[in-house]
Amino acid sequence: MYDYGQNHKIPTVIMRGGTSKGLILRMVDLPSNQILRDEVILRIYGSPDPNQVDGLGGGTSLSSKLAIVGPPSHPRAHIDYTFGQVSLEKKVIDYNVTCGNFVTAVALYAAEEGYVSLKDPVTYVNIYNTNTKKIIVAEIPVKNGQIQYNGDFVIDGVPGSSSRIMINFLDSGGTFTGKTLPTSNPIDTVQLKDGRKFEVSIVDCANVVVMVKAQDFGLQGIELNHEINENRELLQVLDEIRIESGIMIGLIKEEDRNNINQNTHALPKITIVSAPSEYMTIDHKFIKMEEIDIVARYLSMGSLHRAYAVSGAIALCAAAKIPGTIPNQLVSSVGSGIRIGHPSGVLYVETTVEREGDNWIVPRAAIGRTARRLMEGYAYIPVSVLQKS
């Protein structure tokens, strides 16, 4: 028999949201002291450990996501959502980022748990993202008062099909810095320690993303995960560019320059972009040039994302609509949205971008995702963890 006397149990739900997976924990079930709370969460995930073998984490950045939820603190919201990226390598949870994929899981969770009353044919869930201080509106399909789980909507990078959950990000421009273009420039130049200079477009929309041209690094832009992740020199250069860009816009302090890594400063993110081109995905699916408007490779926690982050896609789509940015120069066409070619397939995202004085605003960004509850139960941690001061 399990010795509950030496272990504490915490209600836990494991969910997939878009191409991300992680745990949903209720604020009420966690210690009020944040330092102790993070100790508990890290123990639940099994971090730090690259494999998270002694916890519920999945051993990758995509499957080590965290949502802490609770009653709404915003008058327009149904639920509060605090996102955390749980590190595999260090005893760190990064709350200075957000995840557009995992918000889909929070939306479905809120509907399932009664945070909002179900209404046909669509139930709108207003989610207050405490990381960004923004409202996100999710559309849950409902029929005869029941959530509709089955459908024919497909996400590249996720097996099978499901019903579509539309995620609407409201007023997402300037989420972290106050401006969609933090430097006010569509293109800036960063100089590295060795004197090399690179052009970048820095966009703050749902997430802060530094965008660079594949050709500036001798890349085609259609490289897959092993080609990028095994190129340590390339990854080092990209991270230096990311850090210099972060210092330029004030997300990273100059005095912290030599103590920065992906675990301590996840923002800004960085993505490699190129013009449309045919390529083969990691699942050996052939993508035709006419099926996409731009090719992009998104880095997360120091390695290439197997698909493409939702928040990063919103930033890329916004950038594609702003004259003069690197994506704007490379995109083949821009309608209400763009089709992004990523390592697992194609992602479609929409944004509305408007000029307002010397700034660009993004009143709405939207994307279709799916989500699924995978398991619910209890996570067990040693009582000794809770007894730490």
Secondary structure, DSSP 4 states (H G I P E B T S, - for coil): ---GGGEEEEEEEEEEETTEEEEEEEGGGS-SSHHHHHHHHHHHHT-S-TT-TTSS--SSGGG-EEEEEES-SSTT-SEEEEEEEE-SSSS-EE-SS--TTHHHHHHHHHHHTTSS---SSEEEEEEEETTTTEEEEEEEEEETTEE-----B--TTSSS-B--EEEEEES-BTTTTSSSSTTS-S-EEEE-TTS-EEEEEEEEBSSEEEEEEGGGGT--S---HHHHHT-HHHHHHHHHHHHHHHHHTTSS-GGGGGG--TTT---SEEEEEE----EE-TT--EE-GGG-SEEEEEEETTEE-SS--HHHHHHHHHHHTSTTSHHHHH-S--SSEEEEEETTEEEEEEEEEEEETTEEEEEEEEEEE-EEEEEEEEEEEEHHHHT--
